[in-house]
Amino acid sequence: MKIKVALFKINANYREKSHRLHNWRAIYNWVNVSHQFTIDIMGSICQRNTTK
């Protein structure tokens, strides 16, 4: 019975850690995408200004 409880605790802890890791990955991806988006906007603005 104690082994089952220990396994359950380990499993819960692992799930929480992997969930946190997944959150970080999602945040990292979002930052990456928004950063690329900002670069694209800046690039298009610069191109528009130089073509005038």
The 8 nearest C-alpha neighbors of each residue, nearest first, counted from 0:
[[1, 3, 2, 4, 5, 6, 7, 8],
 [2, 0, 4, 3, 5, 6, 7, 8],
 [1, 3, 5, 0, 4, 6, 7, 8],
 [4, 2, 6, 0, 1, 5, 7, 8],
 [5, 3, 7, 1, 2, 6, 8, 0],
 [4, 6, 2, 8, 7, 3, 1, 9],
 [7, 5, 9, 3, 8, 4, 10, 2],
 [6, 8, 4, 10, 5, 9, 3, 11],
 [9, 7, 5, 11, 10, 6, 12, 4],
 [10, 8, 12, 6, 7, 11, 13, 5],
 [9, 11, 7, 13, 8, 12, 6, 14],
 [12, 10, 14, 8, 13, 9, 7, 15],
 [11, 13, 9, 15, 10, 14, 8, 16],
 [14, 12, 16, 10, 15, 11, 9, 17],
 [13, 15, 11, 17, 12, 16, 18, 10],
 [14, 16, 18, 12, 13, 17, 19, 11],
 [17, 15, 13, 19, 18, 14, 20, 12],
 [16, 18, 20, 14, 19, 15, 21, 13],
 [19, 17, 21, 15, 16, 20, 14, 22],
 [20, 18, 22, 16, 21, 17, 15, 23],
 [21, 19, 17, 23, 22, 18, 16, 24],
 [20, 22, 18, 24, 19, 23, 17, 25],
 [23, 21, 19, 25, 20, 24, 26, 18],
 [22, 24, 26, 20, 25, 21, 27, 19],
 [23, 25, 27, 21, 22, 26, 28, 20],
 [24, 26, 22, 28, 23, 27, 29, 21],
 [27, 25, 29, 23, 28, 24, 30, 22],
 [28, 26, 24, 30, 25, 29, 23, 31],
 [27, 29, 31, 25, 26, 30, 24, 32],
 [28, 30, 26, 32, 31, 27, 33, 25],
 [31, 29, 27, 33, 28, 32, 34, 26],
 [32, 30, 28, 34, 29, 33, 27, 35],
 [31, 33, 35, 29, 34, 30, 36, 28],
 [32, 34, 36, 30, 35, 31, 29, 37],
 [35, 33, 37, 31, 36, 32, 30, 38],
 [36, 34, 38, 32, 33, 37, 39, 31],
 [35, 37, 33, 39, 34, 38, 32, 40],
 [38, 36, 34, 40, 39, 35, 41, 33],
 [37, 39, 35, 41, 36, 40, 42, 34],
 [38, 40, 42, 36, 37, 41, 43, 35],
 [41, 39, 37, 43, 42, 38, 44, 36],
 [42, 40, 38, 44, 39, 43, 45, 37],
 [41, 43, 39, 45, 40, 44, 38, 46],
 [42, 44, 46, 40, 45, 41, 47, 39],
 [45, 43, 47, 41, 46, 42, 40, 48],
 [44, 46, 48, 42, 47, 43, 41, 49],
 [47, 45, 43, 49, 48, 44, 42, 50],
 [46, 48, 44, 50, 45, 49, 43, 51],
 [49, 47, 45, 46, 51, 50, 44, 43],
 [48, 50, 46, 51, 47, 45, 44, 43],
 [51, 49, 47, 48, 46, 45, 44, 43],
 [50, 48, 49, 47, 46, 45, 44, 43]]
